[in-house]
Amino acid sequence: MQVMTGTITSVSSLHFGSGRARGTFSQTLSYVPGRTLRGMLGWYLYQYNRDLFDACGLAEDHDPEKMSLFFRNGYPLSEGERSVYAPVKSRWCKKCGALIENEDNECEQVNEGRLCLHEGKKFSGLVGKRTFSEKRLVTTDLVPKRLETKCPIRRDGHTSMGDGWTLSPYHVEGIEPGVSFGFMMVADDLVADDVVLSLNEASYACGLGGFRSRGYGLVNVSVDMKVSDDEYIAKRAGNFSTEDEYLLILNAPCILRSGASSMIGIDMSFFEAINRRLESKGYKGDICPGSDPAPYITRSVVRGWSLKNGNMVDEIVPANGPGSCVVVSGSPSSLAALEVYGVGDLQSCGYGEMFISGVI
């Protein structure tokens, strides 16, 4: 398989619904959901290149072994790199942003010859990767947005009010043109290059996200690096050691099934799932809890995107939220492979991604 990274840049305004419209106001997410990339590409290939559609396994919604294409969420950039989620266990100084060690109640950083001594707070959101090496919050690039007022032209669309309403204007929040996000995709060798070409074609053929009939949704996908999964894992494994412990952080919502239900929590069934995933890819299933086995959990709700069911939103599923984390140990290659392959359900939509950092 190929690991491909680069940027997604908005050519027109973009809108990605949060699923929580407030009155006539439709708010946008501040990143590019992987499910929208999959939905756009799937529709385009189904219409114009059925052979590539089948080769990508886009008809499969759940089983990762039947998929040849895995999108990751397009997160804002930080210093030119795709950002990651901060662990919810950590506390950061309210003034200088430095990491406050677990046993401390006050920031002990020295600024201009004086102790900072400010209290800390937890942070939930995306940060630059340098946060983990410097142990200080590094912010992401701003995602500029605009608010536009539109007038509905009919009553039966999702952009119109119900029958009991007059044809009043509605308000759309959108990401401005010219904003770049980090792009990452894992694809089978046989489809990787064709998929990149098709993504740009699909953007202009059908658009990405919501309100496409209003001129939204044009993007340009640029791939800056393409390496084999084995090469990527070997290079990343050089950052890990068998003797050390690391912090496993969910970098996207993670859906773990137990029958028809979705499980919330990081317990032994979670470790069994990630080790099965590693073994299916030829790596050791040796990831286990570290010396501090207590996980830190956030909850999330995710929406799938089913191409089997008419290219529309699938079930709404409870999930472990991004930023959830736990201390783990394992072989370097297995830790690195987790970042490439992920775990759980709906992985082709961007869910189940992980990031491994030093314990902070």
N, C-alpha and C positions, 0 to 999 in steps of 0.2 A: 504494500500500500504506500501511498504518497502522503506526506504531511505538507500542506500548502499554506503559506501565510502571506499576508499582504494588507491591502486596505480596501475598504468600501467607501466611496466618496459620493455624496449626494450631488446630483446634477440639477434636480428640482427639489422642491420641498418634500419632506418625508413625514408620514404619519403612521405610527404603530400604536394601535389602540391598547389601552390597559384593561379594557373590559369593564370600566367603571365610569361611564359617561355621567356627567352631572348636569341635569337639565338639558340645555342646548349647547353645553360646552363639552367638547371631546378632547381629552388630554392625551398627549403622546408619551410613550416611553422614551428614555434618553439613550437607547441603544438599538441595534438591529437584531431582532429575535431570529434565531436559527430557523424556527418554524416558518417564518415568512419567506426566507430564502428557499427552503425546501418546497413550500407551496407554489412560489413563483416558477421555479425551475420545473417542478413536476407537471404543472399545467402546460407549460410551453413544450416540454418534451413529449407529453402525451398527445398533443395536437400535431407536432411537426417532426418528431424523431422518436417513434415508438420503440425502435430497437435500442436506442440509448436509454430510454426510460426503463425498459426491462433490465438492461445491463446494470443500471444503477440500483436496482432493487427498490425503486421508489413506491411500488405498490404495497410494500411491507411497512406496517405501522409500528410493529412491536419487537420482532425477533432480530437482534443485531447480527446474528449469523447469516441472515438472508439479505443483509444490506451491504452495498458496496460504496456508500456515500454517507458521510457524517458531517453535518454542518455544526459550527460553534457559533454562539452569539457574537455579534459584532460589537464589542465594547469600545468606549472612547479610548483614545490614545493618551499615553503619558510619556513624554520625551521620545516620541516616535514608536513606542511599543504598545501593544494591546494591554490594557489594564486587567487587573484581577480583583477578586473580592477580598476585603480585609477580614481576618478571623474575628468572630464575635466574642471570643474569649478575652481578647486583649484590650487593655485600657491605654489611652493616649492623653498626654498633657493637654489641657484646654488652651494653654497659652502658646507653647512652642511646638506641640505635636509629637514630642518624644515619647517613646514607649515607656510606660511605667511598669516596672517589674512586679510580678504577682505579690511579693511580700511587702511592697511599698505602698504607702497611702499618698505620698506627695512626690512631685517630680524633683529629682536630684540633679538635673542638668545644671551646669554653670553657664550663665549667659552674662557676658560683660563683667566677669568677676563676682557675680552674685548667684546664689542658689535660686533656681526658679520657684520651687516650693508650691506650684499650683497643683490642684487636684486633677485627677484623670477622669475620663469618661470613655465608654465604649463607642466604637464607630461601626456603622453598618453601611457598607457601600463599596464602590470601586476605588482602588488606589493604584499608584504606579508600582512596578515590581521592585524599584529601589527602596520602597518602604521596608522590605524584609532584610536587606543588607545593611541599611543605615539605622534600622529600628527607629524610624521617624516617619510620620505620615507624609507621603508624597502625593499630591493631588493629581487628578486627571485633567486633560484639556477640557475647557468649557464646551458645552454643546449648545450653541446659540439657537434660539427658537423664535418663532413669530406666531402671532395670532391673526387669523383671517376670518372674516365674516362672509358666509355664503348664503345664498337664497335657494331654498328647495324648489324644484321644478315639477315634482309630482308627490303624491301622498303614499305610495306603496313601497318606497325604498327605505333603507335603514337610515338615510340622512334626512328623512322628513319626519315631521311630527305625526301623531296619531290622528284618527278621524275627528277627535274632539277638539283639535287645535286648528287655529288659522295657520296659513302658510308663513309662519314667522321665520326670521333668519336663524341660522345656527352658526356656531363658532368653533373653528378648528385650530388646534395648536399643532404646529409643524416644525420639524427641524429644518433649519435654513439650508439653502444650496451651498455647496463648497465645504461641507463638514466631512472629515474623514474618520472612519472607525477601523479598528483592527479586525482583519479577516483571517479566519482559520478554518480549514477544511481537511478532513482525512478521507481519501478516496482511493479506490482500487486503481492499480497501475493502468488498466485497460481503458478507464473512463476519465481519468483525472484531467487530461488536457482538453478533451472535448467538453467537459463540464464547465471549465473556465470560460471557454468561448461562448457556450450556450447561456451562461449567466448574464453576460452583457447583452446578448441578443434578446433574452427574455425580458430584461429590464425595459427595453424599448418596445417590445411586442405587447407586454401586458402590465408591466410596472410592479413595484414592490410596496407592500403595505396597503394602507387604506386611502380612500378618496382619490383613486387613480383617475376616475372620470373627471375630476376637477383639476387635473394637471399634476398631481402628486406622483411620486414613486420612481422617478428615473435615477439610476445609480450607475457608477462605473466601478467594476471590480478589477483590481490590479494585483497580480501575484508577484511578490518580490523574492520569495524563496520556495523552492520545491526540493524536498529530500525524501528518501525512503524512510519508512517508519523505523527500520532497524538502525539506520544511520542517526536519525533524530534521537532515538532512545539511547544509543551508545554514547552520544555526545552529552546528553542530559544526565546520564548515569554517572558521569564524571564528577558531578556536584554532590553525590551522595556517598555515604560510607555505611558498611554493614554494622559497625559498632555504635553508630549514633542513632538518635531518635529524631523524628521529623513531625511537622504538623501537616496533616492532610486536611485541606480546605476544599469544600464544595464550591466550584466556580460557576455553578448554575444550579437550578433546582434539580433534585435527584429523586426519581420515582422508583421505589422498590415494591414489587407486588408480593402479596401473600394471597394467592387465589385471585378473587375478583377485587380485593381490597388493596389499598396502598398503605404501606407502613411508614410511620413517622418515628425516627430515632436512628441512632447508630449503635447497634448491638452486635452480637456474634453473627446474626443472620446477614448483617451488612458486610462483615469481613468474609463470610462464606461466599457471598455474591461476587465481591471483587476478586477473590482468589479463583473462583470458577471462571470468571472472565479472563483473567491472566492465563490460566492453564489452557483455555480455548485458543489463545494466541501463541502458545508455545513457551510461555514464561513460567517461572516458579510461582506457585500460589502460596507465598510465604509472608504475606502482609499480616501483621498481628498488632493488637493494642500495645501501647507503650507503657512506661512506668506510671503514667497518669491516665488511666483508662476512661475517665469521666468525659463524655462528649459534651459539646456545647451546641445546642440545636436551635435553629429558627424554623418556622413553618412557612410554607408557601403554597400557592394554588397555581397550577399550570393548565394550559390548554393545549391539547394536541391539534394536529392538522392532518385530517384523513383524506388521502387521495382516493381511497376506495369508496368513500361516501360522498362523492361529488365535489371534491376539492373544497372542503368546508371545515370549520372548527369541529374537532372531535370532542370527546368527553372532557370534563373539567375534573382534574385530579389533585388531591392533596399531596404535598411533597415536602421533603426536607429542603429548607431554603438555602440559598447561596450564603456563604459565610459560616455555615455550620462546620465544625472542625473537631478533630480528635488527634491525640498524639499516637503515632504509629512507629513501627520498625519493620525492616524487611531488606531484602537484597537491593542494591542500587538499580539493577536493570528492571526489577519488578516495580519499584517506585516510579521510575521514569516511564515505564509502559502504561501505568495508570493514567498519566497525563494525556497519553495519546488515545487510549481506547475507552476510558470512562467506564461507567457501570449503570445499570438500571434500564428502565423502559423509555421509549421514545427518544433514543439517542440520536437518531438522524435529524431531530428537531432542535438539537443543541442542548438537551438535558443530560445530566449525569457527568458533566465535565469536572475534573479535579485539578487542583494545583498543590504541589508539595513544596513546603518551605522549611527552613530551620525553625526550631521551636522558639516562639517569641511570646 
